[in-house]
Amino acid sequence: MNTNTLHCEPVKLKLVGLDGNAYSLMGAFQRAARKQGRTAVEIKAVLDDCMSGDYNHLLQTLVKHTR
């Protein structure tokens, strides 16, 4: 699933100050998204998109889906 087709509210997560490790960032996103009621499909779509490119793509994807 392309995350451009997702129309859910961004996850409230401050990326600044988190460990910059890719897995750590994705884990923080996943935990915050679950707590905020996102579905497993929505979370998986974002994480799959994160892993579809390089580290910069991962960061851009997380910034796009957080606030």
N, C-alpha and C positions, 0 to 999 in steps of 0.2 A: 504494500500500500504506500502510495506517495503521500508524504506528510503535507504537501500543498493542498490536498483534498480534505484534510482535517479542519474542522471549524470549531474546535473546542477552545475554551478560555486558556490563556497561558498559565502555566504552573507558577505559583509564587515561590521563587527560589532565587536567592542572591548568590550568583556564581563567584563574585569577587571575594577573595579570602579563602575559598575552598582549595583543597589539594588539587593541583593541576593535572594529576594523573587521569588519563582518559577513563579508566574503569571506575575511578573514584567519582568523577564528575557524573558519569552515567548512573552510578549507584545512588548518588544524591538526588538526581532527577527522578529516578524510579521511586525512591522512598517518599519524596515530596508529592509526586503525582498520585501515588496510592493513597496517601493521607488526605489528599484533596478530592478523592472520589473519581479519578480518571479510570477508564476501563482498561483491562489488560490489552485489548486491541489497540487503543490509542497509545499506550505506553510503548508497546512493542513496535508500532509504526515509527515512533520518534527514535527509539534506540536503534532500529534497523537502519534508519536514515543516517544516524550518527556514524554507524559502522560502514557506511557505503563509500566513504571517502577518506581523506587524510585527516590529521589532527585539526587543521584549520576548518575543515568541513564540519567536524564534530562540534567545534566551538560555535560556529555560525548556526548550526541546527539547534543547539541548546539555547543560544541567545534568542533565536526566533520563537522558541516555545516556552520561554520563561519571562517573568517580569519582576 
